[in-house]
């Protein structure tokens, strides 16, 4: 009852105090009713509210200033559309076919401009180098040579953005070109990156730039200087500030993704030992890691459409040990590792060890075809990284393994399939 009251109260506030609106319209054959609006905090999507379709149109009212990336997700058809906000009304038209988005038409000025710049940037990075090579075979005084020169000049040009009129478009593209472009004007130093992260306004958290810039920062410092690089950064930012805590949270996740467990442990411990007020971003990281740490009881999950079992949830599966593997049919490492589990499956069964595969697939046919070869328990929401269990179990990469005891306590978190087989002495 309390949750319903909170949600209804939030929706009432949206309707009464809208700062700007987000309107998304689809074609009549798009079989979707509910849509979920998200904002962005670092690399985390934050749910804002949900809306039902009215005449194939979803209208969201946003009650305060927000400049940054936004997303609307359609859970029934597993479609999403990304766009930006500059605190102005947003209008988007979707071309759909067979319940899939074929084309996105941005009808407001800010998103039209952003989309145009992104398309030009892609052409500049992909097409321009090819035209430069082709140009060597054509003289400037030929018709084709003149056309090539003209197109190269157009692609080489820079887009002019009025910062006062389009602050987020300017912020995103200026800083992307400086810190992340494949062809930066000059190589940036770690000091420049630290100063940018320290001095940047709140659009850093909402821009989607924070994580890739942090990865770039670590790469500039080199593999042998990770400790010094991170310590320099967080000391400059101060981990008792919201920016410092968000950066610390992002770094912990980055170390998780790249299996840099020594660094993850060090900075996760730093986060746990903080005595100050913790912001939501870092609190979420601490919670998800605590729930999936060795010794914790594995959070239960109610199966969506599991095969090869009558159990209704992970906790209901009875076995002396359980191997939980998060995977996807599009994951190349899964392609090489899961067959190794298959070859030892009967030996594992003989030891009363059960395997539970949780797929982050989106394509039902690909998922169904793949699990036909896997005799263990398989389940999937078919929502990819939008699957609820990706957040619940702090999954950043596939495959990810957990080993549970008979009471669903986490007793091991193997890095690779070889570690799984070695743990059970069936390698």
N, C-alpha and C positions, 0 to 999 in steps of 0.2 A: 504494500500500500504506500509506503513511504517513497519508493522509487517512482511510482506513478505520479505522486504529488509533485516530486521534484521535476520530472519531465514536463508535466502539464504546466507547472509554474514557469519553467524556462521558455516553453512555447508561447505562453501569454506575454512574457517580457519581450520576446522577439516581435510579436505582433504590435505591441504598444510603442516600442522605442526603436524602430528600425532606422539604422544609419544609412544603409544601402540594401538593395535587393539583388538576389541571384535568380535569374529566370532561365530555365532550360526547357526547350521544347523538342519533342521527338515526333516521328511520323506515327500514324495511327496503328501500324502493325507492330510497333515495339511493345512486346508483352511484358511490361514492367509497371508496378504500382508504386513501390516505395523507393525512395532515394535518400542517401545519407550525405550530409555536407561535412567536410573536414577542413580544418586549417592545418598549419604546419608549425612544429616546434623543433628546430634542428633537423633531424631526419625522421621524426615521429609524426604520424598523422594523428590529429586530435579531433575526435567527434564533436561537432557543434550541435547538430539537431537533425531530425528526420522529417520528411514531408511525403505526403501521398499525392499521386498524380491527379490533376484536375484538367480533363480534356487534353491529355498527353502533354501537360505542362507542369513542371515543378517550380514553385516559387518559394525561395528562402528569404527571410528577413534577418539581416545582421544588425545587431543593436549598437555597435560601437565602431571606432576607427580600426581598420585593419588593412595593412599594405603587405602583400606577400602572396605566396602560392596557396591555392585552394584546390579542392578536389570534390567531385560528387561521385559516389559509388552506388551502382544499382545492384543490390545483392542477389536478386532473383535470376538475372541474366549474366551476372559477373562482368559487367561493363563499368568502366570509369572514364571520366573526362576531367582533365586538369586545366587550370586557367589561373589567372592572376587577379588580384584585387588592388585597386588604388583608391579604395574607399568611395567608389562610384558604382552606380547600377551596372550589372553585368547581364548580358543577353547572349544566349548560345542556342544555335539550331543544330540538331543532330540528324544526319542522314543515316538511316538504319536499314539493314537487310537481314532477315532470318535471325532477328534478335541480337545482331551484332552491329556495333557502331562502325559505319564505313567512312564517314567524313564528319569533321567538326567545323561548323561555320561560326566564327566569332563575330558578333554583330555590334559590340561596343568598341569604342575607340581604343581603349587601353589594350584589350586583348587582340584586336586587329593589328595594332602596331607591334606588340610582342611577337605574335605569330609571324608577321612579315620579317622581322629581324631574325628570328630563329631559322626561318627557311633560307634567308640570305646567307646566314652564317654557315649552315650545312653545305650550301652550294660552294661557298668560298673555300671550305676545308676539303671538300670532296672533288668538286668539278674543276676549280681553278688550277690545281697542280696538273690535271690531265690536259687542260687547254694549253698550259705553258709548254708541255711536251709536244703537242700537236703543232703549235705555232712554229716550231723549228723547221717544219716541212713546207710552209707556205710563205710566200713573199708578201711584204706589207702592201704592195700595190695591186694585189689581186682582190677580187670581190670577197672571197672567203677569208683571205688574210685580213682585210679591213674589218670584216664582221667579227673575226676572232679577237682582234685588237680592241674593238669596241666592247665586246662581252667581258674580256679580261679586265678592262678598265672599270666596267660597272661592278664586277665581283670584287675587285680590289678596293673599291671605295668603302668608306665607313658611314654607317647610318647616323644621321643627325637626330639627337633626342633632346627635346626641351625638358630639362630637369625640373623646372618649376611646374610644368604641366603634367609630366609623367615621371614622378620621383622614383617609383619602384622599377619601371622599365629601365630608367637610367642607371639606378643602383645595380640591378642584376647584371646588365650587359657590360657596364664599365668594369665591374669587379670580376666577372667571368673572364673577360678578355685579358685582364691583368694577371690573374692568378691561375686560370685553368685552361686557357686557350692553347691549342697545339702550336700556335705560332705567336707567342707573346713577343711584345716589342723588345723586352729585355728579360733576362733571367732574374726572378725575384729571390730575395734572400730570406732566411728564416726571421731575421729581425723585422723586415717589412711585413711579413705575415703576422707576426706577434703583434705589432703595432696596429695593423688593420683589425684583427680580432678584438683587441683591447679597446680601440677607439670607435669602432663601428656602432651605428645605431641599432635599434631593435629589428630592423629589416634583415639583419644577418640570420636571426633565428627562423624567420619566416620565408627565407629566400631559396632554401634547398642548397645553398652554397657551403654551409658550415662544414659538413662532413667531408666533401671532396677537398676543400681547402686544408682541413686538418690532415688528410692523407698526403696531400702535396707537401705540407709542412714536414711531416715525418720522412718523406722521400728525399727532400732537400737535405735534411740532416744526416741521412744515411743509416743503415742498419746497425752500425756500431755505436751510434750516439742517441739511441731512443730514450734512454733514461734522462740524459742531460737535456735533450730537446723538450721532453714533456715537463720536466721540472722547471725549466726556464719559462715555459708557457704558463703553467698553472700558478707559478709564483708571481708572474706579472699580472695575471687576471685576479688572483685571490679566490680560493675555492669557497670562501664564505659569501661570495657575491652570486647573484643569479647567473650571470654570464659564466663565471668560473665553474659553477656546478653543472651547467648545461654542457660546457666543453668537456669537463671531467666525465660526464655520462656518455658523451659521444666517443671519447677515447676508449672507455671501457668496452663499448660495443665494437669499436674498430679492432681492438685486440682480440675480442671474441671471434670476430669474422675471420681474422688471419691466423688463428690458433697461436697467438702470442701469449700463452698462458701465464708466463712469468710476469709480464707487464700487467695483464689483466688482474692477477691476484694482488699485485702491489697497489694499484690505484683503486681497486675495489675495496681493499682494506682501508686505504686513506679515506674513501667516501664513507665507509661504515663508522669510522672513528670521529667523524665531524660532530661537534657539539652544538653547532649553530642550527638555525632553522633551515630545513632542506626544501628546495623548490620541487615542484611536481615532476619535472623531467628526471632529476636524479633520484627522487623517491621511487619512480616507476622502475628505474634500472635496479635499484637496491632490492625492490620487492620481487622482481622477476628472477633475479639471480639467487635470492634467498630461497625461493620456491623450488629451484632446480639444482640446489647445491647438494653435494654428497652428504647423506645423513638425513635429508629432508624427505618427507613423505611426498611422493610424486602427485601433483595435483590431478584429481580425477577428471576424466573426459567422457562425456556421454557420446557413444558412437552415433555417427550420422547415417551411414548406410553400410555397415561393416559386412564383410563376407568371411566365410570359413569359421564362424562362431555364432553361438546363441547368446553370448554375453551382451549386455546392454551398454557396458562401459569398460574402460581399462581396468578399473578396480575389481570388476566382477570376473575377470579372466583368472582362472585358478591355475597356478603353476608354482613350482619351487623357485624359479627365476623367470624374469621376463626381459626380453630385449626389445626396447622401443626404438624404431628407426624412422626418422623423418627424411623423406626422399621425394624425388620427382622424376617423371619419365624423360624430362628434358635435361637432367643433370648427368654430365659425362662421368663424374666420379661414381655416381650411383650405378651407372651402366656397367662399370667394372667391378664394383664392390658387392652389389646384391647377389650376383651369381655365385660368389664365393660363400655367401650364407646358404644359398640353395644347395650347394654340394655337401654341406655339413648339417643340413636341416634334420635328417633322420637321427644323426648322432645327438643333436641337441634335444630332439623330442624324447629320445630314450632316457635322457637325464631330467625329463620333465621341465624342460626350458621352452617357453613359448615366445615366438616372435610376433610383434605387432607393428605393422607398417602403416605409417601415417603420411599420406601423400599430399604434396603441395601442388598437385596438378590443377589445370583449368580445363583441359580438353578431355572430355569423358571417354571418347574412343581410344585415345592414347593411353589413358589410365587403365581402362578395361582390358585392352590388349596386353598391357604389361603385367597386370596382376594375374592373368590367366596362367602364367608360369610360376607364380609364387603361392605355395600351398598354405602359407601362414595367414593370420588375420590381417586383413587390409581394410583401410577406411580412408575416405577423402571427402572434404566439403566441396571440392572442385572450384575453389576460390583462390588458388595460388597463395601468394603472400598476404592476401586478405583473409585467409583462413583464421578462425578464432584461435586455434592452437599455436599459431606462429608467435603470437603475443604471450599466451599463457606459459609456454615452455621456453621462451627467450631464444627462439630459433633464428639464427642469422645466416645459416648456410646449410646446404644438403650435400652428403648425408650427415645427420647428427644422430648420435647414439646415446641411449641411457640403458643401464642394467639395473633392474629392480629385484628386491628379494620377495619372498612370499607375502609380505605385509606391505608391498608397494613402496618400500623405502629405497631411495637411490643409493646404490652401493658402488657404482662405477659410472664414469662418463668417458668411454673410449673415444679416441680421436679417429680411428680407422677400423675397418672390418677386421684387419689382422689382430688388432688389440682385443676385439670381441672374441675371436676364436681362441686367442691365447688365454684369455681370462677363464674360459671353460675347458682349456686343455684339449681342444679338438683340432688344432691347427695342423 
